[in-house]
Amino acid sequence: MTSSRRHYPTQPALAVSIAVFRQGRVLLASRAEAPYRRMFTLPGGLVETGESVEFAALRELREETGVLAQLAGFNQIFQHISRDALGRVDRHYVILSFAARWVAGEGAPSAEAIEILWRAPGDYEGLSLTPGVAHIVEDAKRIVDGAR
């Protein structure tokens, strides 16, 4: 889906995100582009035609941060719907969120993720987070901790 088709879409875009845990810390990435430019969130992006949502989550993680992970399970669905001043839907994403355990890679900035941090869940002092990410991380941590 091109950037122009992301604005004022005719249908929602299917996306994924992934909460990766390493030694009790979660990987956060600062977004390079709108929406939520320079805010910290979980790595993720659009699902490409022909790939599973699980593969898309792991691919986006690798592309954005260089980190490899093993999925622990599906976490939850999150929706981002924004409207312009006239009330028209200007963006609509349905995001499937996964929980995972770190396998390899320290995490490095990319064109999509301009800053990478490993933080303890709940330790977000001084960070601007995207809506809902703290709650998504809490739920993902329970999945990872319970799936050992």
OpenMM code with the backbone's topology and positions (N, CA, C; nanometers):
from openmm import Vec3, app, unit

residues = "MET THR SER SER ARG ARG HIS TYR PRO THR GLN PRO ALA LEU ALA VAL SER ILE ALA VAL PHE ARG GLN GLY ARG VAL LEU LEU ALA SER ARG ALA GLU ALA PRO TYR ARG ARG MET PHE THR LEU PRO GLY GLY LEU VAL GLU THR GLY GLU SER VAL GLU PHE ALA ALA LEU ARG GLU LEU ARG GLU GLU THR GLY VAL LEU ALA GLN LEU ALA GLY PHE ASN GLN ILE PHE GLN HIS ILE SER ARG ASP ALA LEU GLY ARG VAL ASP ARG HIS TYR VAL ILE LEU SER PHE ALA ALA ARG TRP VAL ALA GLY GLU GLY ALA PRO SER ALA GLU ALA ILE GLU ILE LEU TRP ARG ALA PRO GLY ASP TYR GLU GLY LEU SER LEU THR PRO GLY VAL ALA HIS ILE VAL GLU ASP ALA LYS ARG ILE VAL ASP GLY ALA ARG".split()
positions = [
    Vec3(0.0854, -0.1177, 0.0000),
    Vec3(0.0000, 0.0000, 0.0000),
    Vec3(0.0895, 0.1235, 0.0000),
    Vec3(0.0756, 0.2074, -0.0980),
    Vec3(0.1576, 0.3276, -0.1062),
    Vec3(0.1161, 0.4280, -0.0011),
    Vec3(0.2061, 0.5218, 0.0277),
    Vec3(0.1789, 0.6232, 0.1286),
    Vec3(0.0526, 0.7015, 0.0959),
    Vec3(0.0310, 0.7347, -0.0327),
    Vec3(-0.0873, 0.8118, -0.0693),
    Vec3(-0.2145, 0.7320, -0.0450),
    Vec3(-0.2090, 0.5987, -0.0585),
    Vec3(-0.3274, 0.5165, -0.0329),
    Vec3(-0.3508, 0.4971, 0.1167),
    Vec3(-0.2527, 0.5312, 0.1981),
    Vec3(-0.2708, 0.5219, 0.3433),
    Vec3(-0.3536, 0.6386, 0.3945),
    Vec3(-0.3488, 0.7507, 0.3243),
    Vec3(-0.4314, 0.8666, 0.3602),
    Vec3(-0.5663, 0.8547, 0.2909),
    Vec3(-0.6720, 0.8751, 0.3677),
    Vec3(-0.8089, 0.8657, 0.3175),
    Vec3(-0.8317, 0.7323, 0.2459),
    Vec3(-0.8088, 0.6230, 0.3185),
    Vec3(-0.8197, 0.4904, 0.2562),
    Vec3(-0.9650, 0.4527, 0.2264),
    Vec3(-0.9822, 0.3623, 0.1313),
    Vec3(-1.1155, 0.3101, 0.1017),
    Vec3(-1.1475, 0.1899, 0.1899),
    Vec3(-1.0448, 0.1358, 0.2549),
    Vec3(-1.0634, 0.0247, 0.3484),
    Vec3(-0.9478, 0.0261, 0.4482),
    Vec3(-0.9654, -0.0390, 0.5629),
    Vec3(-0.8569, -0.0433, 0.6614),
    Vec3(-0.7352, -0.1171, 0.6080),
    Vec3(-0.6182, -0.0809, 0.6583),
    Vec3(-0.4932, -0.1492, 0.6256),
    Vec3(-0.4622, -0.2491, 0.7367),
    Vec3(-0.4201, -0.3684, 0.6989),
    Vec3(-0.3830, -0.4709, 0.7959),
    Vec3(-0.2353, -0.4563, 0.8296),
    Vec3(-0.2075, -0.4437, 0.9591),
    Vec3(-0.0702, -0.4255, 1.0054),
    Vec3(-0.0431, -0.5185, 1.1234),
    Vec3(0.0847, -0.5277, 1.1597),
    Vec3(0.1280, -0.6094, 1.2734),
    Vec3(0.2225, -0.5273, 1.3596),
    Vec3(0.2324, -0.5670, 1.4861),
    Vec3(0.3354, -0.5137, 1.5755),
    Vec3(0.3869, -0.6296, 1.6590),
    Vec3(0.5038, -0.6097, 1.7211),
    Vec3(0.5644, -0.7195, 1.7965),
    Vec3(0.6361, -0.6650, 1.9199),
    Vec3(0.5997, -0.7199, 2.0356),
    Vec3(0.6643, -0.6857, 2.1625),
    Vec3(0.7676, -0.7936, 2.1909),
    Vec3(0.8951, -0.7563, 2.1808),
    Vec3(1.0055, -0.8507, 2.1994),
    Vec3(1.0684, -0.8258, 2.3357),
    Vec3(1.0845, -0.9335, 2.4123),
    Vec3(1.1407, -0.9233, 2.5469),
    Vec3(1.2773, -0.9906, 2.5531),
    Vec3(1.3699, -0.9216, 2.6199),
    Vec3(1.5063, -0.9709, 2.6395),
    Vec3(1.5480, -0.9360, 2.7822),
    Vec3(1.5758, -1.0358, 2.8624),
    Vec3(1.6187, -1.0165, 3.0008),
    Vec3(1.5273, -0.9180, 3.0746),
    Vec3(1.3974, -0.9364, 3.0591),
    Vec3(1.2995, -0.8553, 3.1296),
    Vec3(1.2728, -0.7188, 3.0692),
    Vec3(1.3355, -0.6876, 2.9583),
    Vec3(1.3155, -0.5573, 2.8931),
    Vec3(1.2464, -0.5760, 2.7586),
    Vec3(1.1711, -0.4740, 2.7187),
    Vec3(1.1001, -0.4772, 2.5914),
    Vec3(1.1671, -0.3812, 2.4933),
    Vec3(1.1657, -0.4183, 2.3677),
    Vec3(1.2242, -0.3367, 2.2616),
    Vec3(1.1238, -0.2306, 2.2166),
    Vec3(1.1665, -0.1055, 2.2209),
    Vec3(1.0848, 0.0062, 2.1730),
    Vec3(1.1591, 0.0782, 2.0615),
    Vec3(1.0843, 0.1285, 1.9648),
    Vec3(1.1430, 0.1989, 1.8512),
    Vec3(1.0724, 0.3328, 1.8331),
    Vec3(1.1497, 0.4359, 1.8052),
    Vec3(1.0954, 0.5687, 1.7787),
    Vec3(1.0628, 0.5790, 1.6302),
    Vec3(0.9389, 0.6127, 1.5995),
    Vec3(0.8926, 0.6172, 1.4603),
    Vec3(0.9564, 0.7331, 1.3834),
    Vec3(0.9937, 0.7055, 1.2588),
    Vec3(1.0537, 0.8079, 1.1732),
    Vec3(0.9483, 0.8884, 1.0973),
    Vec3(0.8298, 0.8315, 1.0792),
    Vec3(0.7267, 0.8952, 0.9967),
    Vec3(0.5942, 0.9075, 1.0714),
    Vec3(0.5058, 0.9909, 1.0182),
    Vec3(0.3699, 1.0044, 1.0696),
    Vec3(0.2926, 0.8758, 1.0407),
    Vec3(0.1945, 0.8399, 1.1149),
    Vec3(0.1533, 0.9109, 1.2358),
    Vec3(0.2485, 0.8809, 1.3519),
    Vec3(0.2471, 0.9650, 1.4482),
    Vec3(0.3259, 0.9490, 1.5717),
    Vec3(0.4761, 0.9594, 1.5501),
    Vec3(0.5168, 1.0459, 1.4623),
    Vec3(0.6597, 1.0676, 1.4354),
    Vec3(0.7326, 1.0979, 1.5664),
    Vec3(0.8486, 1.0340, 1.5863),
    Vec3(0.9376, 1.0488, 1.7017),
    Vec3(0.8796, 0.9956, 1.8335),
    Vec3(0.7665, 0.9289, 1.8278),
    Vec3(0.7113, 0.8657, 1.9478),
    Vec3(0.7556, 0.7197, 1.9505),
    Vec3(0.7706, 0.6662, 2.0714),
    Vec3(0.8140, 0.5274, 2.0858),
    Vec3(0.6952, 0.4329, 2.0798),
    Vec3(0.7182, 0.3217, 2.0134),
    Vec3(0.6161, 0.2208, 1.9947),
    Vec3(0.6838, 0.0860, 1.9741),
    Vec3(0.6055, -0.0140, 1.9409),
    Vec3(0.6590, -0.1456, 1.9086),
    Vec3(0.6896, -0.1522, 1.7593),
    Vec3(0.7946, -0.2231, 1.7214),
    Vec3(0.8226, -0.2394, 1.5781),
    Vec3(0.7035, -0.3061, 1.5085),
    Vec3(0.6851, -0.2720, 1.3837),
    Vec3(0.5758, -0.3313, 1.3075),
    Vec3(0.5526, -0.2589, 1.1769),
    Vec3(0.4521, -0.3046, 1.1049),
    Vec3(0.4195, -0.2436, 0.9775),
    Vec3(0.3130, -0.3233, 0.9056),
    Vec3(0.2960, -0.2929, 0.7781),
    Vec3(0.1904, -0.3543, 0.6986),
    Vec3(0.2228, -0.4986, 0.6613),
    Vec3(0.1187, -0.5798, 0.6560),
    Vec3(0.1289, -0.7168, 0.6083),
    Vec3(0.1296, -0.7107, 0.4558),
    Vec3(0.2245, -0.7813, 0.3962),
    Vec3(0.2334, -0.7846, 0.2502),
    Vec3(0.1501, -0.9001, 0.1958),
    Vec3(0.0979, -0.8831, 0.0762),
    Vec3(0.0176, -0.9861, 0.0115),
    Vec3(0.0967, -1.1167, 0.0036),
    Vec3(0.0332, -1.2250, 0.0467),
    Vec3(0.0940, -1.3567, 0.0376),
    Vec3(0.1723, -1.4002, 0.1593),
    Vec3(0.1892, -1.3129, 0.2594),
    Vec3(0.2632, -1.3555, 0.3785),
    Vec3(0.1680, -1.3696, 0.4965),
    Vec3(0.2020, -1.4603, 0.5874),
    Vec3(0.1219, -1.4771, 0.7087),
    Vec3(0.1463, -1.3583, 0.8014),
    Vec3(0.0543, -1.3342, 0.8914),
    Vec3(0.0717, -1.2241, 0.9860),
    Vec3(0.1901, -1.2501, 1.0782),
    Vec3(0.2148, -1.3759, 1.1123),
    Vec3(0.3288, -1.4099, 1.1966),
    Vec3(0.4606, -1.3781, 1.1253),
    Vec3(0.4695, -1.4177, 0.9988),
    Vec3(0.5897, -1.3888, 0.9211),
    Vec3(0.6080, -1.2375, 0.9079),
    Vec3(0.4990, -1.1652, 0.8833),
    Vec3(0.5065, -1.0194, 0.8686),
    Vec3(0.5620, -0.9541, 0.9954),
    Vec3(0.5178, -1.0005, 1.1127),
    Vec3(0.5664, -0.9428, 1.2382),
    Vec3(0.7171, -0.9635, 1.2535),
    Vec3(0.7638, -1.0841, 1.2260),
    Vec3(0.9065, -1.1132, 1.2373),
    Vec3(0.9877, -1.0402, 1.1299),
    Vec3(0.9328, -1.0281, 1.0093),
    Vec3(0.9998, -0.9547, 0.9017),
    Vec3(1.0134, -0.8074, 0.9360),
    Vec3(0.9045, -0.7460, 0.9810),
    Vec3(0.9083, -0.6040, 1.0163),
    Vec3(1.0083, -0.5783, 1.1287),
    Vec3(1.0115, -0.6665, 1.2272),
    Vec3(1.1076, -0.6538, 1.3367),
    Vec3(1.2502, -0.6544, 1.2828),
    Vec3(1.2805, -0.7509, 1.1994),
    Vec3(1.4149, -0.7636, 1.1417),
    Vec3(1.4497, -0.6427, 1.0546),
    Vec3(1.3567, -0.6008, 0.9684),
    Vec3(1.3825, -0.4880, 0.8788),
    Vec3(1.4023, -0.3571, 0.9544),
    Vec3(1.3210, -0.3342, 1.0571),
    Vec3(1.3261, -0.2063, 1.1284),
    Vec3(1.4376, -0.1981, 1.2306),
    Vec3(1.4737, -0.3116, 1.2925),
    Vec3(1.5665, -0.3056, 1.4058),
    Vec3(1.6870, -0.3983, 1.3943),
    Vec3(1.6826, -0.4964, 1.3057),
    Vec3(1.7901, -0.5943, 1.2965),
    Vec3(1.7824, -0.7030, 1.4016),
    Vec3(1.6765, -0.7042, 1.4812),
    Vec3(1.6583, -0.8023, 1.5884),
    Vec3(1.5834, -0.9246, 1.5351),
    Vec3(1.6236, -1.0411, 1.5829),
    Vec3(1.5550, -1.1663, 1.5516),
    Vec3(1.4855, -1.2144, 1.6786),
    Vec3(1.3674, -1.2728, 1.6625),
    Vec3(1.2904, -1.3174, 1.7790),
    Vec3(1.2134, -1.4442, 1.7462),
    Vec3(1.1649, -1.5075, 1.8515),
    Vec3(1.0784, -1.6247, 1.8396),
    Vec3(0.9425, -1.5861, 1.8963),
    Vec3(0.8370, -1.6086, 1.8191),
    Vec3(0.7031, -1.5737, 1.8664),
    Vec3(0.6627, -1.6600, 1.9851),
    Vec3(0.6041, -1.5963, 2.0848),
    Vec3(0.5487, -1.6668, 2.2001),
    Vec3(0.3981, -1.6810, 2.1854),
    Vec3(0.3365, -1.5917, 2.1071),
    Vec3(0.1931, -1.6004, 2.0853),
    Vec3(0.1326, -1.4705, 2.0371),
    Vec3(0.0055, -1.4804, 2.0008),
    Vec3(-0.0717, -1.3635, 1.9603),
    Vec3(-0.1103, -1.2867, 2.0856),
    Vec3(-0.1037, -1.1562, 2.0806),
    Vec3(-0.1356, -1.0733, 2.1964),
    Vec3(-0.2774, -1.0175, 2.1862),
    Vec3(-0.2994, -0.9222, 2.0960),
    Vec3(-0.4301, -0.8586, 2.0859),
    Vec3(-0.4415, -0.7782, 1.9578),
    Vec3(-0.5632, -0.7329, 1.9312),
    Vec3(-0.5903, -0.6442, 1.8175),
    Vec3(-0.5964, -0.5021, 1.8689),
    Vec3(-0.5326, -0.4120, 1.7962),
    Vec3(-0.5363, -0.2692, 1.8269),
    Vec3(-0.5753, -0.1979, 1.6985),
    Vec3(-0.6581, -0.0953, 1.7095),
    Vec3(-0.6980, -0.0198, 1.5917),
    Vec3(-0.6543, 0.1248, 1.6043),
    Vec3(-0.6068, 0.1785, 1.4936),
    Vec3(-0.5746, 0.3208, 1.4865),
    Vec3(-0.6649, 0.3801, 1.3791),
    Vec3(-0.7545, 0.4680, 1.4215),
    Vec3(-0.8429, 0.5384, 1.3290),
    Vec3(-0.8293, 0.6869, 1.3598),
    Vec3(-0.7878, 0.7630, 1.2610),
    Vec3(-0.7785, 0.9078, 1.2818),
    Vec3(-0.8658, 0.9779, 1.1790),
    Vec3(-0.9146, 1.0923, 1.2194),
    Vec3(-1.0042, 1.1714, 1.1339),
    Vec3(-0.9482, 1.3116, 1.1172),
    Vec3(-0.9799, 1.3711, 1.0037),
    Vec3(-0.9370, 1.5082, 0.9783),
    Vec3(-1.0361, 1.6065, 1.0418),
    Vec3(-1.0143, 1.7339, 1.0213),
    Vec3(-1.0977, 1.8379, 1.0826),
    Vec3(-1.2432, 1.8299, 1.0378),
    Vec3(-1.2701, 1.7691, 0.9233),
    Vec3(-1.4073, 1.7544, 0.8725),
    Vec3(-1.4719, 1.6230, 0.9165),
    Vec3(-1.3981, 1.5426, 0.9922),
    Vec3(-1.4509, 1.4159, 1.0402),
    Vec3(-1.4303, 1.2991, 0.9456),
    Vec3(-1.3617, 1.3205, 0.8341),
    Vec3(-1.3347, 1.2118, 0.7401),
    Vec3(-1.2212, 1.1245, 0.7932),
    Vec3(-1.2311, 0.9941, 0.7704),
    Vec3(-1.1249, 0.9020, 0.8131),
    Vec3(-1.0025, 0.9286, 0.7265),
    Vec3(-0.8954, 0.9705, 0.7910),
    Vec3(-0.7731, 0.9993, 0.7151),
    Vec3(-0.6734, 0.8833, 0.7238),
    Vec3(-0.6838, 0.8000, 0.8294),
    Vec3(-0.6030, 0.6781, 0.8404),
    Vec3(-0.6835, 0.5737, 0.9177),
    Vec3(-0.6673, 0.4476, 0.8781),
    Vec3(-0.7342, 0.3383, 0.9499),
    Vec3(-0.6479, 0.2137, 0.9380),
    Vec3(-0.5906, 0.1727, 1.0515),
    Vec3(-0.5081, 0.0527, 1.0585),
    Vec3(-0.5704, -0.0449, 1.1583),
    Vec3(-0.5745, -0.1712, 1.1223),
    Vec3(-0.6087, -0.2796, 1.2141),
    Vec3(-0.4763, -0.3504, 1.2397),
    Vec3(-0.4302, -0.3462, 1.3656),
    Vec3(-0.2965, -0.3942, 1.4002),
    Vec3(-0.3065, -0.5196, 1.4867),
    Vec3(-0.2485, -0.6283, 1.4387),
    Vec3(-0.2424, -0.7521, 1.5144),
    Vec3(-0.1092, -0.7530, 1.5886),
    Vec3(-0.1171, -0.7603, 1.7201),
    Vec3(0.0031, -0.7502, 1.8038),
    Vec3(0.0453, -0.8886, 1.8544),
    Vec3(0.1756, -0.9145, 1.8459),
    Vec3(0.2325, -1.0415, 1.8896),
    Vec3(0.3304, -1.0197, 2.0041),
    Vec3(0.3534, -1.1258, 2.0814),
    Vec3(0.4534, -1.1266, 2.1885),
    Vec3(0.5636, -1.2231, 2.1470),
    Vec3(0.6897, -1.1858, 2.1790),
    Vec3(0.8020, -1.2685, 2.1359),
    Vec3(0.9178, -1.2606, 2.2330),
    Vec3(1.0070, -1.3596, 2.2204),
    Vec3(1.1310, -1.3632, 2.2961),
    Vec3(1.2470, -1.3321, 2.2031),
    Vec3(1.3400, -1.2538, 2.2504),
    Vec3(1.4595, -1.2166, 2.1767),
    Vec3(1.5424, -1.3406, 2.1449),
    Vec3(1.6005, -1.3439, 2.0252),
    Vec3(1.6911, -1.4508, 1.9841),
    Vec3(1.8298, -1.3944, 1.9571),
    Vec3(1.8376, -1.2850, 1.8783),
    Vec3(1.9681, -1.2282, 1.8416),
    Vec3(1.9519, -1.0838, 1.7962),
    Vec3(2.0624, -1.0104, 1.8016),
    Vec3(2.0649, -0.8723, 1.7543),
    Vec3(2.0459, -0.7731, 1.8676),
    Vec3(2.1252, -0.6679, 1.8651),
    Vec3(2.1163, -0.5652, 1.9692),
    Vec3(2.0068, -0.4644, 1.9417),
    Vec3(1.9742, -0.4480, 1.8143),
    Vec3(1.8803, -0.3454, 1.7734),
    Vec3(1.9565, -0.2239, 1.7243),
    Vec3(1.9244, -0.1797, 1.6049),
    Vec3(1.9922, -0.0651, 1.5448),
    Vec3(1.8900, 0.0212, 1.4735),
    Vec3(1.9103, 0.1531, 1.4755),
    Vec3(1.8178, 0.2423, 1.4050),
    Vec3(1.8138, 0.2113, 1.2552),
    Vec3(1.7031, 0.2510, 1.1938),
    Vec3(1.6840, 0.2302, 1.0501),
    Vec3(1.6052, 0.3492, 0.9949),
    Vec3(1.5709, 0.3419, 0.8694),
    Vec3(1.4913, 0.4486, 0.8080),
    Vec3(1.3536, 0.4598, 0.8720),
    Vec3(1.3025, 0.3504, 0.9273),
    Vec3(1.1691, 0.3509, 0.9880),
    Vec3(1.1719, 0.3691, 1.1398),
    Vec3(1.2810, 0.3275, 1.2018),
    Vec3(1.2938, 0.3333, 1.3480),
    Vec3(1.4201, 0.4129, 1.3801),
    Vec3(1.4036, 0.5398, 1.4140),
    Vec3(1.5208, 0.6275, 1.4268),
    Vec3(1.5947, 0.6135, 1.5594),
    Vec3(1.5309, 0.5532, 1.6583),
    Vec3(1.5980, 0.5271, 1.7860),
    Vec3(1.5434, 0.3969, 1.8423),
    Vec3(1.6322, 0.3161, 1.8994),
    Vec3(1.5966, 0.1862, 1.9569),
    Vec3(1.6330, 0.1861, 2.1049),
    Vec3(1.5409, 0.1384, 2.1878),
    Vec3(1.5648, 0.1283, 2.3322),
    Vec3(1.5157, -0.0063, 2.3835),
    Vec3(1.5842, -0.0589, 2.4839),
    Vec3(1.5349, -0.1732, 2.5603),
    Vec3(1.4967, -0.1168, 2.6969),
    Vec3(1.3703, -0.1283, 2.7362),
    Vec3(1.3222, -0.0725, 2.8623),
    Vec3(1.2428, -0.1765, 2.9401),
    Vec3(1.2512, -0.1677, 3.0713),
    Vec3(1.1673, -0.2527, 3.1558),
    Vec3(1.0223, -0.2090, 3.1376),
    Vec3(0.9300, -0.3036, 3.1246),
    Vec3(0.7895, -0.2658, 3.1124),
    Vec3(0.7476, -0.1750, 3.2279),
    Vec3(0.6836, -0.0647, 3.1951),
    Vec3(0.6410, 0.0326, 3.2949),
    Vec3(0.7423, 0.1426, 3.3168),
    Vec3(0.8666, 0.1259, 3.2739),
    Vec3(0.9714, 0.2274, 3.2893),
    Vec3(0.9784, 0.3115, 3.1617),
    Vec3(0.8858, 0.4045, 3.1510),
    Vec3(0.8769, 0.4854, 3.0299),
    Vec3(0.9029, 0.6333, 3.0586),
    Vec3(0.9649, 0.6616, 3.1721),
    Vec3(0.9914, 0.8004, 3.2097),
    Vec3(1.0711, 0.8712, 3.1002),
    Vec3(1.0225, 0.9878, 3.0622),
    Vec3(1.0888, 1.0693, 2.9616),
    Vec3(1.0595, 1.0291, 2.8183),
    Vec3(0.9769, 0.9275, 2.7976),
    Vec3(0.9448, 0.8828, 2.6620),
    Vec3(0.8035, 0.9232, 2.6235),
    Vec3(0.7866, 0.9617, 2.4994),
    Vec3(0.6530, 0.9810, 2.4427),
    Vec3(0.6149, 0.8497, 2.3755),
    Vec3(0.5068, 0.7891, 2.4235),
    Vec3(0.4621, 0.6601, 2.3714),
    Vec3(0.3388, 0.6770, 2.2836),
    Vec3(0.3254, 0.5904, 2.1850),
    Vec3(0.2038, 0.5895, 2.1043),
    Vec3(0.0877, 0.5400, 2.1907),
    Vec3(-0.0351, 0.5782, 2.1568),
    Vec3(-0.1504, 0.5364, 2.2373),
    Vec3(-0.1599, 0.3846, 2.2500),
    Vec3(-0.1849, 0.3385, 2.3718),
    Vec3(-0.2092, 0.1976, 2.3974),
    Vec3(-0.0868, 0.1098, 2.4108),
    Vec3(0.0321, 0.1611, 2.3799),
    Vec3(0.1497, 0.0730, 2.3777),
    Vec3(0.1840, 0.0192, 2.5170),
    Vec3(0.1674, 0.0972, 2.6220),
    Vec3(0.1994, 0.0487, 2.7571),
    Vec3(0.1119, -0.0713, 2.7931),
    Vec3(-0.0152, -0.0639, 2.7623),
    Vec3(-0.1084, -0.1730, 2.7916),
    Vec3(-0.0755, -0.2967, 2.7064),
    Vec3(-0.0425, -0.2758, 2.5803),
    Vec3(-0.0072, -0.3864, 2.4912),
    Vec3(0.1175, -0.4576, 2.5435),
    Vec3(0.2164, -0.3812, 2.5902),
    Vec3(0.3394, -0.4389, 2.6449),
    Vec3(0.3088, -0.5214, 2.7699),
    Vec3(0.2244, -0.4692, 2.8587),
    Vec3(0.1884, -0.5442, 2.9808),
    Vec3(0.1273, -0.6787, 2.9463),
    Vec3(0.0317, -0.6789, 2.8527),
    Vec3(-0.0334, -0.8039, 2.8132),
    Vec3(0.0648, -0.8988, 2.7455),
    Vec3(0.1533, -0.8445, 2.6605),
    Vec3(0.2521, -0.9282, 2.5916),
    Vec3(0.3486, -0.9918, 2.6907),
    Vec3(0.3862, -0.9181, 2.7942),
    Vec3(0.4770, -0.9722, 2.8965),
    Vec3(0.4139, -1.0935, 2.9655),
    Vec3(0.2851, -1.0863, 2.9930),
    Vec3(0.2164, -1.2000, 3.0545),
    Vec3(0.2207, -1.3222, 2.9621),
    Vec3(0.2075, -1.3010, 2.8343),
    Vec3(0.2138, -1.4114, 2.7391),
    Vec3(0.3527, -1.4727, 2.7383),
    Vec3(0.4548, -1.3901, 2.7295),
    Vec3(0.5933, -1.4385, 2.7260),
    Vec3(0.6284, -1.5092, 2.8570),
    Vec3(0.5886, -1.4519, 2.9690),
    Vec3(0.6191, -1.5140, 3.0987),
    Vec3(0.5442, -1.6466, 3.1165),
    Vec3(0.4230, -1.6551, 3.0649),
    Vec3(0.3446, -1.7758, 3.0794),
    Vec3(0.3779, -1.8841, 2.9788),
    Vec3(0.4486, -1.8472, 2.8728),
    Vec3(0.4768, -1.9425, 2.7657),
    Vec3(0.6123, -2.0107, 2.7804),
    Vec3(0.6757, -1.9947, 2.8949),
    Vec3(0.8102, -2.0542, 2.9135),
    Vec3(0.8049, -2.2016, 2.9286),
] * unit.nanometer
topology = app.Topology()
chain = topology.addChain("A")
for resn in residues:
    res = topology.addResidue(resn, chain)
    for name in ("N", "CA", "C"):
        topology.addAtom(name, app.Element.getBySymbol(name[0]), res)
